[in-house]
């Protein structure tokens, strides 16, 4: 989602296991969205079926979700373009995007994503056939190499791991073994 300040929130539905997937999949979304990576916040999804299958083993996250993430970013981009076109009373085909903004080249008008977020959220979600995915030459982030989104937190002990989570009424369990083999 995009808030009225222009911050883009991307939910990482796969678990980070040291491969950088919590950064890689959101980068794909951000690239297709034409978002400024410095204005992106990543939130880790909770374990919930609404996010689909969240199994992260087997190094297949990019293979399985590259296209899906591109479509998600392109969908949001198109909705922002349509919101700008409606505000300017021009055809959406006359508009394009730059990092974090919609541009109407003919008139030089520009609107940031934050200014368009509310209007865009009220539009119907476009069908897949209406999407125009970026060509490889237009990619800003995909394949360019980026440090992990939360690398500093991981390296300084500030990251929260599953074993760090505490909830009300939490109980602890331990496996105990008999003192003899085969017991």
C-alpha positions as CSV (number, residue, x, y, z in Angstrom):
1,X,0.0,0.0,0.0
2,X,0.9,3.7,-0.3
3,X,0.0,6.2,2.4
4,X,-0.8,9.8,2.0
5,X,2.8,10.7,2.9
6,X,4.0,8.6,-0.1
7,X,5.5,5.8,2.0
8,X,5.1,2.4,0.2
9,X,4.4,-0.5,2.5
10,X,5.2,-4.0,1.1
11,X,4.4,-7.1,3.1
12,X,7.0,-9.8,2.8
13,X,5.0,-13.1,2.8
14,X,8.1,-15.3,2.8
15,X,10.4,-15.9,5.8
16,X,13.9,-14.5,5.8
17,X,16.3,-17.5,6.2
18,X,19.5,-15.7,5.3
19,X,19.0,-15.7,1.5
20,X,17.7,-12.1,1.3
21,X,14.2,-13.0,0.2
22,X,12.6,-10.4,2.5
23,X,14.5,-7.9,0.4
24,X,14.4,-9.5,-3.0
25,X,10.6,-10.0,-3.4
26,X,9.8,-6.4,-2.2
27,X,12.4,-5.1,-4.6
28,X,10.6,-6.7,-7.5
29,X,7.3,-5.0,-6.4
30,X,9.1,-1.7,-5.9
31,X,10.7,-1.8,-9.3
32,X,7.4,-2.4,-11.2
33,X,5.7,0.2,-9.0
34,X,8.4,2.7,-9.9
35,X,8.8,3.4,-6.2
36,X,11.8,5.1,-4.7
37,X,13.4,2.4,-2.6
38,X,14.3,4.9,0.1
39,X,10.6,5.4,0.7
40,X,9.7,1.7,1.0
41,X,9.0,0.0,4.3
42,X,8.9,-3.8,4.5
43,X,6.6,-5.5,7.0
44,X,7.0,-9.2,7.7
45,X,3.8,-11.1,7.2
46,X,2.3,-13.1,10.0
47,X,1.7,-16.8,9.4
48,X,-1.7,-16.6,7.7
49,X,-3.4,-18.3,4.8
50,X,-4.4,-15.0,3.4
51,X,-0.8,-14.6,2.2
52,X,-1.0,-18.0,0.4
53,X,1.6,-20.7,0.8
54,X,4.4,-19.3,2.9
55,X,6.8,-22.2,2.8
56,X,10.3,-20.7,2.3
57,X,12.5,-23.7,1.9
58,X,14.0,-25.0,-1.4
59,X,15.2,-21.6,-2.7
60,X,12.1,-21.3,-4.9
61,X,10.6,-17.9,-3.7
62,X,11.9,-15.9,-6.7
63,X,11.1,-18.6,-9.2
64,X,7.6,-19.0,-7.9
65,X,6.7,-15.3,-7.2
66,X,8.8,-13.2,-9.6
67,X,5.9,-12.8,-12.0
68,X,3.3,-12.4,-9.2
69,X,5.3,-9.6,-7.5
70,X,5.8,-7.8,-10.9
71,X,2.1,-7.9,-11.5
72,X,1.4,-6.6,-8.0
73,X,3.7,-3.6,-8.6
74,X,2.4,-3.0,-12.1
75,X,-1.2,-3.1,-10.8
76,X,-0.5,-0.4,-8.1
77,X,1.4,1.7,-10.7
78,X,-1.5,1.6,-13.1
79,X,-4.0,2.6,-10.4
80,X,-1.8,5.6,-9.5
81,X,-1.5,6.5,-13.1
82,X,-5.3,6.3,-13.6
83,X,-5.9,8.4,-10.5
84,X,-3.5,11.1,-11.8
85,X,-5.1,11.0,-15.3
86,X,-8.6,11.4,-13.7
87,X,-7.4,14.4,-11.7
88,X,-5.8,16.0,-14.8
89,X,-8.7,15.0,-17.0
90,X,-6.4,13.3,-19.5
91,X,-6.1,9.8,-20.9
92,X,-4.0,7.4,-18.7
93,X,-2.0,6.5,-21.8
94,X,-0.7,10.1,-21.8
95,X,0.9,9.6,-18.4
96,X,4.0,7.8,-17.3
97,X,5.8,7.2,-14.0
98,X,9.2,8.3,-12.7
99,X,10.5,7.3,-9.3
100,X,7.6,7.8,-6.9
101,X,5.6,10.1,-9.2
102,X,3.2,10.2,-12.1
103,X,4.1,12.5,-15.0
104,X,2.1,14.1,-17.8
105,X,4.9,15.0,-20.2
106,X,2.8,17.1,-22.5
107,X,1.9,19.6,-19.8
108,X,4.9,19.0,-17.4
109,X,2.5,18.2,-14.5
110,X,3.7,15.8,-11.8
111,X,2.0,14.2,-8.8
112,X,3.7,12.2,-6.1
113,X,2.4,8.8,-5.1
114,X,1.3,10.1,-1.7
115,X,-1.0,12.7,-3.3
116,X,-2.6,10.0,-5.4
117,X,-2.9,7.2,-2.9
118,X,-6.4,7.9,-1.6
119,X,-7.9,8.3,-5.0
120,X,-6.1,5.3,-6.4
121,X,-7.3,3.1,-3.6
122,X,-10.9,3.8,-4.6
123,X,-10.4,2.6,-8.2
124,X,-11.3,-0.9,-9.3
125,X,-8.3,-3.3,-9.5
126,X,-7.3,-3.6,-13.1
127,X,-7.3,-6.9,-14.9
128,X,-4.0,-8.6,-15.7
129,X,-4.5,-7.9,-19.4
130,X,-4.4,-4.1,-18.7
131,X,-1.0,-4.3,-17.1
132,X,2.2,-3.2,-18.9
133,X,5.2,-4.7,-17.3
134,X,8.5,-2.9,-17.5
135,X,11.1,-4.1,-20.0
136,X,14.3,-5.5,-18.5
137,X,16.1,-2.3,-19.7
138,X,13.8,-0.2,-17.5
139,X,14.5,-2.1,-14.3
140,X,16.0,0.1,-11.6
141,X,16.5,-2.5,-8.9
142,X,16.0,-6.0,-10.3
143,X,19.3,-7.7,-10.9
144,X,21.3,-4.6,-9.6
145,X,22.3,-6.0,-6.2
146,X,21.0,-4.4,-3.0
147,X,22.0,-5.0,0.6
148,X,19.4,-6.7,2.7
149,X,16.7,-4.3,3.9
150,X,17.3,-5.1,7.5
151,X,21.0,-5.9,7.5
152,X,21.9,-3.3,10.1
153,X,19.4,-4.7,12.5
154,X,20.6,-8.2,11.9
155,X,24.2,-7.3,12.5
156,X,23.6,-5.2,15.6
157,X,21.3,-7.5,17.5
158,X,18.2,-5.3,17.0
159,X,16.4,-7.7,14.8
160,X,13.5,-9.7,16.3
161,X,13.7,-13.4,15.7
162,X,10.9,-16.0,16.3
163,X,12.6,-17.1,19.5
164,X,12.5,-13.4,20.7
165,X,8.7,-13.2,20.6
166,X,6.8,-13.1,23.8
167,X,3.0,-13.2,24.1
168,X,0.6,-13.1,27.0
169,X,0.1,-16.5,28.6
170,X,3.0,-18.0,26.7
171,X,4.2,-21.4,28.0
172,X,7.5,-23.0,27.4
173,X,8.2,-26.6,26.5
174,X,11.3,-28.7,26.5
175,X,12.0,-32.2,25.1
176,X,13.2,-34.5,27.8
177,X,14.8,-37.8,27.1
178,X,15.0,-40.8,29.4
179,X,18.5,-41.3,31.0
180,X,19.1,-44.6,29.1
181,X,19.3,-45.3,25.3
182,X,16.1,-46.9,24.1
183,X,14.2,-46.0,27.3
